[in-house]
């Protein structure tokens, strides 16, 4: 299982995550912050759980590119 987490309230809207992984991230037209697509929201965190380990590389690129370090990628 792969777990990707986005702490959206701390997003500064730099768009780097979208550039690195447009399949899983996009920018909101309402507030200019990043959106983790197909995620669940709980307590300020947006979480995507996937059995597909092929998404790890692109999501890790997005996490490394984030200047405020609000994206995490974990494999279990």
Secondary structure, 3 states (H helix, E strand, C coil): CEEEEECHHHCCCCCHHHHHCCCCEEECCCCCCEEECCCEEECCEEEEEECCHHHHHHHHHHHHHCCCCCEEEEEC
